[in-house]
Amino acid sequence: MVNGHPIATDVEGYLKNLDDWSEDFARAQAAAEGLVLTDAHWQVIAYLRAYFEEHRVQAQVRAMIWHFAKEWGPELGNNHHLHVLFPIGGPQKQGNRLAGLLKTKGEH
């Protein structure tokens, strides 16, 4: 439920209809996963959505690291920090889920 409206997700919380995504969905799903979204989370979510919009595929972790190392510096723009931000499956699983994107290819 987001703002009193049911939003269809699969059992893992991925949207069934990508057009149902909103920032309120991201907040609600994050809360359900025990995560409070910070500015850093929103930056990753925005990056994931923009990358998908441009390339029509989900960003690989390598691309995320390259981008955020330039944005945040090597101390924070690394695989470890991205997994600290998104502890349930990392940025490719939890990040994509909160960004309203599909499961990454090969994910079951």
N, C-alpha and C positions, 0 to 999 in steps of 0.2 A: 504494500500500500504506500503510495506517495501522494501526499496532500489529499488524502481521502479517496484516491482513485487506485484501483488495482492495476498493477503493472505485471505483465506476464514475463516470468523468467523460467529458466530450466532449474533443475534441482541444485545446481551450483551457484545460481544467482546471475547467470548471463542472460541478458535480454533476449527475448524471442523475436522482438521487433525493434531493430536498431533505432527507428524513429521515435521510440518511447523514451529515449535518453533525455535527461535534464540534469542540471546541477543538483536539484532536489533528489533525484533518483540516486546520484552518486553519494550524497550525504546519507540517505536512508540505507543504502546497501553497505556503505562503510560502517555505519553504526551497527548494523546487523552482524558485521564481521569484527566488531570491537575496535574499530579504527576511527580516530578523530583526524579529519583532514586538515592539514596545514597548508601554508602557501606552497611549500615544496611539492606536496601531493598534487595540488591543483596545477602546478607547472608541468608535472609529468603527465597528468590527465590531458591537459591542453595539447601537449606535444603528441601524445598517442593519437588523439582525435585528428589533429592536423596532418600527421603522417599518414594515417589511414585515408583521410580525405584526398590527399595528394596522390598516394601510391596504390590505394585500394587493397592493401595488405597491411597486416599488423607489423609494427616496427620490431626488428630483432634487437636483442639486448645490446649487441655490438653497436648498433646505430644509436641507441639510447645513451650508452656510455660515451660515445664520441660527442654527441650533442651536449650532454650535461657536464662533461669535463670542460668544454669550452664555456658553458654558462656559469658553472659553479666552481670551477677549478678542480684539479685532480683529487683533492682531499675529499670532496663530496660527490664529484661526478664519476663515480666508479660502481662496479657491480655490487660490492658490499653495501654501500650506502643505499642504493636503489632497493636492495632486498631488506634493509632495515626499514625503509619507508613502507614497503609492501611485504610484510612478513608472511602472508599466506599465499605462497606460490610466486612471489617476486613480482616485478613490474609486468612481465608478460602474461601472467595469469590474473593476479589481483588487480594490477593496474588496468589491464584491458577490460576486466569485468566492470570496474568502477567507471571506466571511460565509455561504457556502453558498447563495447566492441565484441566481436565473436571470439570464440576460443581460437587459440593459435593452431595452425596446421599440425596435426599429429597429436594434439592434446585429447585425452579421453576423459 
